[in-house]
Structure formats: C-alpha cells, structure tokens
C-alpha cells in the first residue's frame, strides 16, 4: 500500500522550502517539518546568484525575490585606509543572463517569501519537531518525529525522505554517510549592522584587507544597513584572538569592535545580529541511499567565500525534485529506470559540490594564509590586477559565470546524450535576447521542452504534441550563432533547464531513442 506522504522533507531552510514548492508544483504530496519552533529571524546567507533567479522563474518567484532584494552596483577594494579600486558590477554578465547582477537579500526575508508561497498553496511547516530516526523498508520509509514541547513522538510513512537538515544532518547519520573534510582555524564573525560612513555605507560592497585578515561589507535593504563579515586569525598558539588562557569565552561584538574601528572609518549605531563560527569544508561520501537523500548543507559545506552555499543547496533541490516527481508519477516506469534516474542526482550534484568546495577553499586560503606570497597577493596582485582584468569582456564573463553558478554543467551524466562543440548536452542553454524576445521566457514550467533555432520542423512538432512536450521555434538570428547554438538543431531541455540532447537532421529517431534508453515515459506514461 502506497504511503500517504510521497516525500518527507526534514528541514525548512531555503533548500527544504524550495524542494517542497517544486515537488508540489509537479503533483507530489509532501510533508515538511523543522526542529525550530519558529522561522529564523537572522539574515545568515545574503547573496542570491543569477542562476537561482533564472530557475525561480519556473514558479513565478523571480519577481518576488527581486522586489525584496538589492542589486549591488559596485564593489570597492581597500588596503587598510587606502582605496585601491572601484569595480562596477552593473551588467557584469549582461550578455549571459537576464539577471546580470549580484542580488543581496537576507536569508530570513528569502525564507519568508518561500514559506508564504508554500502557505498560499495549503502547505504548512510542522514546527518544533525533530527527526529521531527512520527505517528504510526498501519500498518505503518510516520516520519517527519527536516534539520537545510536549514530549510526544509520532511516526510518519513516506515513499522517500530528504535531509535538508544542515551540517549536523540526522538523515546523513541515518544513512551512515561519512562527512569528510576539515575545519578552518580562523574564526568568522558575522553581523548585521546599521551605521554611518561616507566610505563604507555607500550602497556598494567593500572589501578591506588589513595585515593577515579582511573585512567584507555587503549592503542590503535600507540605506545604512549592511552585513559585516570578518575573521579572527589564530595566534601562534593556535587560539583565536578573543580566546585566552585556554578558556574560550563567548565572543561578543564588543570584542571585535576595536579591530573593526582600526580597519575602517565607520560609525556603527546599531548591531541587529552578531554571531561567530568556524567554517568547514566537507562533502558527504554519498548523497543518497535507496530512499533517503541529502540536500544542501547536509551534503556539503564550505567557506562563505563567494556566497555559494545556499545557492548550491537550492540547485540540489531543483535537480532532485523533478527526478523524484518523475519516479512517483510515472507508474509504468521500470524499477531499473527509476533507480538510474534517482542515482543521477548524486553523480551530477556531488561532482559539482566537490568543485565548489575546492574553489572556495582556494579562495579562503588565499585570503587568510600568512606568508610572503599570500601577503603579496592580497596587497598587490588583487588590488591592481583585478581592476585591470575586469576591463576585458572575457575576464568579466569568466568571473561572472563562475560566481553566479552559470558555469554548472552535467556533461557526461547518464541523462545527457554524448556531444561536442561549444554547447553540449549537460550545459545550461545559452541565453539570447533578440528584439526583446528572451529565449528563457519559455522556461516558465517544470517540464521537458524542445527548442528549435531556425526553421519549423513538422516531424519534431508532431512528436512533441503526441508526447505532451512543449516545443518553441525561434526564427534564426546571427546572435544565436554567436552564443554557440546550431541553426535548425533541436535542443531537448530537461525540467531543470539543462540540455539533455542536441539533435541535427530531420529524423526523430535519436530523440525517441533518448527516452527509450533511459526508460523515461512521456505523455500519459
């Protein structure tokens, strides 16, 4: 007998909320719960990148997010009190995406927006419930939840369980997955502050290098509000600057205020939130085990350099959602095909997580290491070389693609047809706008699509009608060639907006073979 709940979601941060929304939109029954008694009220992750905003268009969330966020116009580089560079961020990726900017939005605002949308469709987070454990029966799971307020335990049956429950994930412990990696020695401090300063509260980002440390100021919301991030470099004994005699005390903002005042000329009038933590770089040895999956921080954590953590977790959720929906809704799909489809989640997302962890680790080590070369890099190469590089289109493109996660691809995945050339299966489709016609405007649903750039191909359109697959024909323009698209080729787009296959020629045989080989049923399948 099929359980009443299709997917049990553990954790109601951005990854859990996005997973619930994307699954529900595809007709999947979900139950989402969180250990916290109420939604978080602190800002935590603050940067949302372009790829996430693109994907949010699927559910009409992009407009809501943009209304809440703040587009960073520029960033400044400082060495101590000396201003070294002003780098404009406006239209940094203007030929790559409709969202060619960096968006600043506090995570609590972001979560409220997602949860409101969830509430509007009749789904509410069960608060104050903790996962005690679960049993995977092979064909379903049984989870035990414990409510601390009244000491009551309840059991829930579901087809699948997904751990969106952070770095100390109970689901990860439940599947016995190792969480290998290291803890960085430097301690981060993070604060949401209000204040005054012509230099640093100017509506722009500011990176200030001082000695072996740095401070980052990211504005958001109202004028005079900003996120302040810094690090406390361990002393020669390995203890943090605010630790003494081997006894670590609760570090407060007043402990770090003197160093902030020494580094920056600003007046802090109010501290709305302050926290310290040690950052880690770890990746779970596996992201799934039969009917249990790991998403976001439960699967991978890394330094906050580049603001990649939350964004990577949201992409995990969107990648997994359509695959879970497919195996749950296509009753005639073989068990082998279901297994292969779900297994692709780990192979696609774990390899990308490994790449992100490696790149953020390199960036963090560069920013915090002692020695002559790191000093030279921070104080000379970065301030002088970066402003010079961003004058060139190729450098801006490379930087933006990496930072905004447009670089993410699944080439070589079992869900991708083999390919060659500039644009290959596994890539995000290149964005192009011709006479204000945006080819991404068609990607407003979680479904398979065919994109044809050039002439209409009746045989493909007929196949698409029979299979209930949307097809869009874009009249040829030289701009499509410039972004790497092939005239009259047919691009098969997955439900998560990645290219699954590229088909040239009049025959639909390759397209049919793609789905047959993977056991994915279309139409009423």
RABEL-V525203 format. One record per backbone hydrogen bond with DSSP energy under -1.0 kcal/mol. NH is the residue of the N-H (numbers start at 1). CO is the residue of the C=O. Records with the same first field share a line. If there is no record, write none. Layout:
NH=CO  CO
This chain:
7=29
8=160
9=31
10=162
11=33
17=13
18=14
19=15
20=16
21=17
22=18
23=19
24=20
25=21
27=24
28=23
31=7
33=9
34=126
48=103
51=404
53=49
54=50
55=51
56=52
57=54
58=55
59=56
60=57
61=56
65=61
66=62
67=63
68=64
69=65
70=104
72=102
75=87
76=205
77=85
78=207
79=82
80=209
82=79
84=77
85=77
87=75
89=73
90=73
92=89
94=91
96=93
97=93
101=99
103=48
104=70
105=46
107=43
110=106
111=107
112=108
113=109
114=110
115=111
116=112
117=113
118=114
119=115
120=116
122=119
123=118
126=32
128=36
129=34
130=146
132=144
133=144
135=142
137=140
141=158
142=135
143=156
144=133
145=154
146=130
147=152
151=147
154=145
156=143
158=141
159=5
160=6
161=291
162=8
163=293
164=10
169=166
173=169
174=170
175=171
177=172
182=281
184=279
187=232
188=277
189=230
190=275
191=228
192=273
193=226
194=270
195=224
196=267
201=197
205=74
206=217
207=76
208=215
209=78
210=213
213=210
215=208
216=229
217=206
218=227
220=225
225=222
226=193
227=218
228=191
229=216
230=189
232=187
235=239
238=235
243=240
244=247
247=244
257=253
260=256
261=257
262=258
263=259
264=260
266=264
267=196
269=194
270=194
272=192
273=192
275=190
277=188
281=182
282=301
283=180
284=299
285=178
289=292
292=289
293=161
294=287
295=163
298=295
299=296
300=296
301=282
307=304
312=308
313=309
314=310
315=311
316=312
317=313
318=314
319=315
320=316
321=317
322=318
324=320
325=321
326=322
327=323
328=324
329=325
330=326
331=329
333=330
338=334
339=335
340=336
341=337
342=338
343=339
344=340
345=342
347=343
348=344
349=345
350=346
352=348
353=349
354=350
355=351
356=352
357=353
358=354
359=355
360=356
361=357
362=358
363=359
364=360
365=361
366=362
367=363
368=364
369=365
375=371
376=372
377=373
378=374
379=375
380=376
381=376
382=377
384=380
385=381
386=382
389=385
390=386
391=388
392=389
396=392
397=393
398=394
399=395
400=396
401=397
402=398
403=399
404=400
407=401
408=405
410=426
413=410
416=413
417=500
426=499
427=424
434=437
437=434
439=432
441=438
443=440
444=442
447=445
449=493
450=470
451=491
452=472
454=474
461=457
462=458
463=459
464=460
465=461
466=462
467=463
469=464
470=448
472=450
474=452
480=477
482=478
483=479
484=481
485=480
488=453
489=486
490=503
491=451
492=501
493=449
494=498
497=494
499=427
500=492
501=492
503=490
512=508
513=509
514=510
515=511
516=512
517=513
520=515
523=467
525=522
